[in-house]
């Protein structure tokens, strides 16, 4: 496994939660192991809602540059099936293709 230096802490935290019984061994869990800002939910939500530069001198420029990359947040059922369906739909409807 290749990861940034702090990513293994996410897995260690899950192991601890399983040991404490907070997460059941039979449950599916998603761990975010990245080297970018995806772990910062405030940044991610502000980016995708278009609020990241709201009220700053860069607000208009950000709307033009970042707008095409923004995606509205989605609420999904807590199942692997739901995630797969959304990913397949996104792949089939990718405007960059």
C-alpha positions as YAML, in Angstrom:
chain: A
units: angstrom
residues:
- id: 1
  name: UNK
  ca: [0.00, 0.00, 0.00]
- id: 2
  name: UNK
  ca: [1.30, 3.42, -0.92]
- id: 3
  name: UNK
  ca: [-0.02, 6.39, 1.04]
- id: 4
  name: UNK
  ca: [0.96, 9.78, 2.38]
- id: 5
  name: UNK
  ca: [2.43, 9.64, 5.86]
- id: 6
  name: UNK
  ca: [-0.84, 10.32, 7.70]
- id: 7
  name: UNK
  ca: [-3.14, 8.10, 5.62]
- id: 8
  name: UNK
  ca: [-2.42, 4.94, 7.63]
- id: 9
  name: UNK
  ca: [-3.94, 6.70, 10.65]
- id: 10
  name: UNK
  ca: [-7.34, 6.42, 8.95]
- id: 11
  name: UNK
  ca: [-7.02, 2.64, 8.79]
- id: 12
  name: UNK
  ca: [-5.69, 2.51, 12.35]
- id: 13
  name: UNK
  ca: [-8.71, 4.53, 13.49]
- id: 14
  name: UNK
  ca: [-11.07, 2.09, 11.77]
- id: 15
  name: UNK
  ca: [-9.34, -0.87, 13.40]
- id: 16
  name: UNK
  ca: [-9.79, 0.81, 16.78]
- id: 17
  name: UNK
  ca: [-13.50, 1.48, 16.10]
- id: 18
  name: UNK
  ca: [-14.01, -2.17, 15.10]
- id: 19
  name: UNK
  ca: [-12.23, -3.34, 18.25]
- id: 20
  name: UNK
  ca: [-14.47, -1.06, 20.36]
- id: 21
  name: UNK
  ca: [-17.58, -2.43, 18.62]
- id: 22
  name: UNK
  ca: [-18.57, 0.96, 17.18]
- id: 23
  name: UNK
  ca: [-18.16, -0.45, 13.65]
- id: 24
  name: UNK
  ca: [-19.26, -4.04, 13.09]
- id: 25
  name: UNK
  ca: [-16.98, -6.40, 11.16]
- id: 26
  name: UNK
  ca: [-19.86, -7.11, 8.77]
- id: 27
  name: UNK
  ca: [-20.36, -3.41, 7.89]
- id: 28
  name: UNK
  ca: [-18.97, -1.75, 4.77]
- id: 29
  name: UNK
  ca: [-16.94, 1.38, 5.43]
- id: 30
  name: UNK
  ca: [-15.40, 3.96, 3.11]
- id: 31
  name: UNK
  ca: [-12.02, 5.36, 4.13]
- id: 32
  name: UNK
  ca: [-10.67, 8.43, 2.38]
- id: 33
  name: UNK
  ca: [-6.94, 7.95, 1.83]
- id: 34
  name: UNK
  ca: [-5.77, 10.84, -0.28]
- id: 35
  name: UNK
  ca: [-2.99, 13.34, -0.44]
- id: 36
  name: UNK
  ca: [-5.30, 16.21, -1.27]
- id: 37
  name: UNK
  ca: [-8.08, 18.32, 0.21]
- id: 38
  name: UNK
  ca: [-10.81, 15.71, -0.16]
- id: 39
  name: UNK
  ca: [-10.41, 15.02, 3.54]
- id: 40
  name: UNK
  ca: [-11.37, 18.61, 4.35]
- id: 41
  name: UNK
  ca: [-15.17, 18.50, 4.05]
- id: 42
  name: UNK
  ca: [-15.59, 22.26, 4.52]
- id: 43
  name: UNK
  ca: [-13.23, 23.01, 1.63]
- id: 44
  name: UNK
  ca: [-14.82, 20.37, -0.57]
- id: 45
  name: UNK
  ca: [-18.39, 21.50, 0.09]
- id: 46
  name: UNK
  ca: [-17.52, 25.18, -0.36]
- id: 47
  name: UNK
  ca: [-15.72, 24.38, -3.62]
- id: 48
  name: UNK
  ca: [-18.60, 22.41, -5.10]
- id: 49
  name: UNK
  ca: [-21.29, 24.83, -3.89]
- id: 50
  name: UNK
  ca: [-19.34, 27.75, -5.36]
- id: 51
  name: UNK
  ca: [-18.83, 29.37, -1.95]
- id: 52
  name: UNK
  ca: [-15.07, 28.96, -1.68]
- id: 53
  name: UNK
  ca: [-14.26, 32.48, -2.84]
- id: 54
  name: UNK
  ca: [-17.59, 34.11, -1.95]
- id: 55
  name: UNK
  ca: [-17.15, 37.65, -0.75]
- id: 56
  name: UNK
  ca: [-13.54, 37.91, -1.93]
- id: 57
  name: UNK
  ca: [-11.96, 39.84, -4.76]
- id: 58
  name: UNK
  ca: [-11.58, 36.52, -6.64]
- id: 59
  name: UNK
  ca: [-15.26, 35.55, -6.57]
- id: 60
  name: UNK
  ca: [-16.02, 36.29, -10.23]
- id: 61
  name: UNK
  ca: [-12.78, 34.81, -11.55]
- id: 62
  name: UNK
  ca: [-13.31, 31.66, -9.46]
- id: 63
  name: UNK
  ca: [-16.82, 31.22, -10.88]
- id: 64
  name: UNK
  ca: [-15.42, 31.21, -14.42]
- id: 65
  name: UNK
  ca: [-12.39, 29.03, -13.73]
- id: 66
  name: UNK
  ca: [-13.82, 26.60, -11.18]
- id: 67
  name: UNK
  ca: [-17.46, 26.51, -12.27]
- id: 68
  name: UNK
  ca: [-17.03, 23.75, -14.86]
- id: 69
  name: UNK
  ca: [-15.35, 21.55, -12.22]
- id: 70
  name: UNK
  ca: [-18.01, 21.97, -9.55]
- id: 71
  name: UNK
  ca: [-20.47, 19.18, -8.86]
- id: 72
  name: UNK
  ca: [-23.49, 19.49, -6.57]
- id: 73
  name: UNK
  ca: [-23.22, 17.29, -3.46]
- id: 74
  name: UNK
  ca: [-25.34, 14.11, -3.57]
- id: 75
  name: UNK
  ca: [-27.02, 12.14, -0.84]
- id: 76
  name: UNK
  ca: [-26.88, 8.38, -1.43]
- id: 77
  name: UNK
  ca: [-28.11, 5.28, 0.30]
- id: 78
  name: UNK
  ca: [-25.36, 3.80, 2.44]
- id: 79
  name: UNK
  ca: [-24.62, 0.93, 0.09]
- id: 80
  name: UNK
  ca: [-21.92, -0.01, -2.36]
- id: 81
  name: UNK
  ca: [-24.64, -0.50, -4.99]
- id: 82
  name: UNK
  ca: [-25.76, 3.12, -4.71]
- id: 83
  name: UNK
  ca: [-22.19, 4.36, -5.11]
- id: 84
  name: UNK
  ca: [-21.56, 2.12, -8.12]
- id: 85
  name: UNK
  ca: [-24.76, 3.31, -9.84]
- id: 86
  name: UNK
  ca: [-23.82, 6.97, -9.41]
- id: 87
  name: UNK
  ca: [-20.28, 6.37, -10.66]
- id: 88
  name: UNK
  ca: [-21.54, 4.47, -13.70]
- id: 89
  name: UNK
  ca: [-24.04, 7.24, -14.47]
- id: 90
  name: UNK
  ca: [-21.33, 9.89, -14.12]
- id: 91
  name: UNK
  ca: [-19.00, 7.96, -16.41]
- id: 92
  name: UNK
  ca: [-21.67, 7.55, -19.09]
- id: 93
  name: UNK
  ca: [-22.66, 11.22, -18.91]
- id: 94
  name: UNK
  ca: [-19.21, 12.79, -18.63]
- id: 95
  name: UNK
  ca: [-19.28, 15.95, -20.80]
- id: 96
  name: UNK
  ca: [-15.50, 15.70, -21.28]
- id: 97
  name: UNK
  ca: [-15.90, 12.59, -23.43]
...
